[in-house]
C-alpha cells in the first residue's frame, strides 16, 4: 500500500497511519480529562461554571471554565467539611500566580495544588470571592484519583521479545522498562487495537520511542523507553499493545489493558507559561541556568537540550577559588518517565555513588534533600526543570551556604541517569579553562539566547569485540574510558559511569569460555579503598549490573559470585592501571576502535598486580558477567559453553599480538614481586 504526506503549517501528517488508527478502532471514547470530581453549580456567582477533574494526586483540570471577573476572586482548596476562606489554601492559577483571577470564557485549565497539599486530604475546591464562596465542588468520600498503572511484562513469543515492567503513565503513554527485541522482524511495529480480544491484523501502528511510524522497530537491548498512542487515541480505546509484524501477521509479544483503568490524562498540550526568572546565564550551547532570589529562597530553572534519560546538574563548586567537582553541592535535574525530578546531591569523590562516598543523593549519605516546588516541561526538544531551595539549608553535612553578595564558582554538567536512578558520569561539563562564577544577588540580568533544538549528528558504533577462550586463557584487566556513544553505550544499551573494564587492550569485550578450562585474570583495577575513584575490584557474577557492595542484604542473596572474591569476602583488585588520552576524548571523531585506541596511553601506579584463576563448570550458567565489586555498569558478558562455536576466534592476529604483549608485560610485573 502506498501512502503520501501533506503539510499543514510545519506539521507533517502520515495519512496512512491516521487511516489505520481509525480503521483499527471501534467505539472510541470521547476526550479524556481525568476522573470527574464535580461541576460548579450553574449559573454560579460571577458567572462561575465548569467541570473539575482530578489529573493526579496534586493536579486538577477544569474544563469549560468561565468567570466574569466582576469580583476579586482566587482558587482555594481545603480539608474542612465546607468551603472556608480562613481554613483553605490558595491554589495558583494556570500560570502559577495567586493574583486575583481574570476573565475566563469556556477555558480549559490545569492547576497544581500547593506543595504539601494533595487530593488525599482535600475535601473541596472553590472559586473564593471577597469572603464569599462563588462556586465549589466537593470531593466525594473515598475518592480515588488517577495514578500510573503497572500492567506487567510483555509476553515472550518470538524474536527474543521480553521486558521489565510496563507502566501506563497516563492515558496516552506507556513506559516500558528493560525492553529486548532482536530487531530482525521485517515489518515490525508497536501495534494496538480493540476490535479483537487478542492481537490481530485489525489494529494500528503506534509510534516507537523515536516517534516514528515509518521505520520498522529497531533492536532493543535492555533500553527503557516511552511511547505514545497516536492522534486522539487513549488507553481507554484499546484492549492490547503488541510488537507485531504486519507482513507475516505475527505477534512477537503483548500486554493487555485492564478494564478498570484510572490513569491520569496527558495534559502536555496545555502550555503553562513559566513565572519570570530575573537572571539567566548560558553555561554551554546546550544548557542555561535562570534564577530569582526572593528573600532567603533561591528559585532556579535549568534549561537544556538533553536526551531522554539524561540529567542537568548545577550547583556550587567544591572549591572556593575554582570550579572543581569533588566537594560540590549540586542539584541533578531530570525526567523520571513523565515526572520532573530535582534531586539534591553531594559530590564526595570523583566516583560512582557507593556506600557513603562518590556522587550521591544527599539522602543516601546522611543529609537531606532540600529542593522543593519542583516543576518541569518539555517543549520542542528543550527540557526545563524548576526548583527552589533556601540559600542556607542548615544541612551542614552535604550542603553549601549560598552567599548572594559573592561571585561563587559553579559546578555543572550533563550526563545520563543509570537504570538504578542514580547520576552516572557526565558527558558534557564545565571546561576548567572557562570557570563560571555567579553572583546570585546581582541586579537582574538576562544573558541568554534561545537554545537550539537541533539534535547531535548520529555516529556509527564500533563493532562489539569478542575473545574466544580457546585462543586466549590469560586476561589482563585494566580500567579505561568508555568510548562515548560509539563504545560502552552502543555495545550495552546502558549508560556508563565514564570508565569501563578493558581486557587485553579491548573495551568490554564479550568473552566465550569453555567449561572445564582454566582461565587466569590478572587484575590492575586499584587496591586502595581510600580513593574510591581508583578502587575497582574485579569479580565474576550472574548479576548484569555489578556493584556488589552497593546492594542490600536481600539483593545480595539473589545473586551469585563465581570468582574474584576469596573465602574471607575480599575481592581481587591489584595496583591501579588506566587507559587515558593526553589530548582529551576522541571517541566522537574516531571512526574505528583502532583509531581511538591509538590516542590512549596506559598509566599505572606503583604496586603489584593481583590475579585469580577460574574454571567454569557444569554449575556455571551459560551467561555470566565480569564487573566491578564496588561500582555498577563497568563490565560486560561472559558466555560459557560446552563446546566452542565454529568460525573465527573473534580476534585477529594483530589483536592477538597486542594482547600477548600486554599479558607478558603484566606477568612480568606480577612475578617480579613474588
C-alpha positions, 0 to 999 in steps of 0.5 A, a space after each residue: 500500500 502506498 501512502 503520501 504526506 501533506 503539510 499543514 503549517 510545519 506539521 507533517 501528517 502520515 495519512 496512512 497511519 491516521 487511516 489505520 488508527 481509525 480503521 483499527 478502532 471501534 467505539 472510541 471514547 470521547 476526550 479524556 480529562 481525568 476522573 470527574 470530581 464535580 461541576 460548579 453549580 450553574 449559573 454560579 456567582 460571577 458567572 462561575 461554571 465548569 467541570 473539575 477533574 482530578 489529573 493526579 494526586 496534586 493536579 486538577 483540570 477544569 474544563 469549560 471554565 468561565 468567570 466574569 471577573 466582576 469580583 476579586 476572586 482566587 482558587 482555594 482548596 481545603 480539608 474542612 467539611 465546607 468551603 472556608 476562606 480562613 481554613 483553605 489554601 490558595 491554589 495558583 492559577 494556570 500560570 502559577 500566580 495567586 493574583 486575583 483571577 481574570 476573565 475566563 470564557 469556556 477555558 480549559 485549565 490545569 492547576 497544581 495544588 500547593 506543595 504539601 497539599 494533595 487530593 488525599 486530604 482535600 475535601 473541596 475546591 472553590 472559586 473564593 470571592 471577597 469572603 464569599 464562596 462563588 462556586 465549589 465542588 466537593 470531593 466525594 468520600 473515598 475518592 480515588 484519583 488517577 495514578 500510573 498503572 503497572 500492567 506487567 511484562 510483555 509476553 515472550 513469543 518470538 524474536 527474543 521479545 521480553 521486558 521489565 515492567 510496563 507502566 501506563 503513565 497516563 492515558 496516552 503513554 506507556 513506559 516500558 522498562 528493560 525492553 529486548 527485541 532482536 530487531 530482525 522482524 521485517 515489518 515490525 511495529 508497536 501495534 494496538 487495537 480493540 476490535 479483537 480480544 487478542 492481537 490481530 491484523 485489525 489494529 494500528 501502528 503506534 509510534 516507537 520511542 523515536 516517534 516514528 511510524 515509518 521505520 520498522 522497530 529497531 533492536 532493543 537491548 535492555 533500553 527503557 523507553 516511552 511511547 505514545 498512542 497516536 492522534 486522539 487515541 487513549 488507553 481507554 480505546 484499546 484492549 492490547 499493545 503488541 510488537 507485531 509484524 504486519 507482513 507475516 501477521 505475527 505477534 512477537 509479544 503483548 500486554 493487555 489493558 485492564 478494564 478498570 483503568 484510572 490513569 491520569 490524562 496527558 495534559 502536555 498540550 496545555 502550555 503553562 507559561 513559566 513565572 519570570 526568572 530575573 537572571 539567566 546565564 548560558 553555561 554551554 550551547 546546550 544548557 542555561 541556568 535562570 534564577 530569582 532570589 526572593 528573600 532567603 529562597 533561591 528559585 532556579 530553572 535549568 534549561 537544556 537540550 538533553 536526551 531522554 534519560 539524561 540529567 542537568 546538574 548545577 550547583 556550587 563548586 567544591 572549591 572556593 577559588 575554582 570550579 572543581 567537582 569533588 566537594 560540590 553541592 549540586 542539584 541533578 535535574 531530570 525526567 523520571 518517565 513523565 515526572 520532573 525530578 530535582 534531586 539534591 546531591 553531594 559530590 564526595 569523590 570523583 566516583 560512582 555513588 557507593 556506600 557513603 562516598 562518590 556522587 550521591 543523593 544527599 539522602 543516601 549519605 546522611 543529609 537531606 534533600 532540600 529542593 522543593 516546588 519542583 516543576 518541569 516541561 518539555 517543549 520542542 526538544 528543550 527540557 526545563 526543570 524548576 526548583 527552589 531551595 533556601 540559600 542556607 539549608 542548615 544541612 551542614 553535612 552535604 550542603 553549601 551556604 549560598 552567599 548572594 553578595 559573592 561571585 561563587 564558582 559553579 559546578 555543572 554538567 550533563 550526563 545520563 541517569 543509570 537504570 538504578 536512578 542514580 547520576 552516572 558520569 557526565 558527558 558534557 561539563 564545565 571546561 576548567 579553562 572557562 570557570 563560571 562564577 555567579 553572583 546570585 544577588 546581582 541586579 537582574 540580568 538576562 544573558 541568554 539566547 534561545 537554545 537550539 533544538 537541533 539534535 547531535 549528528 548520529 555516529 556509527 558504533 564500533 563493532 562489539 569485540 569478542 575473545 574466544 577462550 580457546 585462543 586466549 586463557 590469560 586476561 589482563 584487566 585494566 580500567 579505561 574510558 568508555 568510548 562515548 556513544 560509539 563504545 560502552 553505550 552502543 555495545 550495552 544499551 546502558 549508560 556508563 559511569 565514564 570508565 569501563 573494564 578493558 581486557 587485553 587492550 579491548 573495551 568490554 569485550 564479550 568473552 566465550 569460555 569453555 567449561 572445564 578450562 582454566 582461565 587466569 585474570 590478572 587484575 590492575 583495577 586499584 587496591 586502595 579503598 581510600 580513593 574510591 575513584 581508583 578502587 575497582 575490584 574485579 569479580 565474576 557474577 550472574 548479576 548484569 549490573 555489578 556493584 556488589 557492595 552497593 546492594 542490600 542484604 536481600 539483593 545480595 542473596 539473589 545473586 551469585 559470585 563465581 570468582 574474584 572474591 576469596 573465602 574471607 569476602 575480599 575481592 581481587 583488585 591489584 595496583 591501579 592501571 588506566 587507559 587515558 588520552 593526553 589530548 582529551 576524548 576522541 571517541 566522537 571523531 574516531 571512526 574505528 576502535 583502532 583509531 581511538 585506541 591509538 590516542 590512549 596511553 596506559 598509566 599505572 601506579 606503583 604496586 603489584 598486580 593481583 590475579 585469580 584463576 577460574 574454571 567454569 563448570 557444569 554449575 556455571 550458567 551459560 551467561 555470566 558477567 565480569 564487573 566491578 565489586 564496588 561500582 555498577 555498569 563497568 563490565 560486560 558478558 561472559 558466555 560459557 559453553 560446552 563446546 566452542 562455536 565454529 568460525 573465527 576466534 573473534 580476534 585477529 592476529 594483530 589483536 592477538 599480538 597486542 594482547 600477548 604483549 600486554 599479558 607478558 608485560 603484566 606477568 612480568 610485573 606480577 612475578 617480579 614481586 613474588 
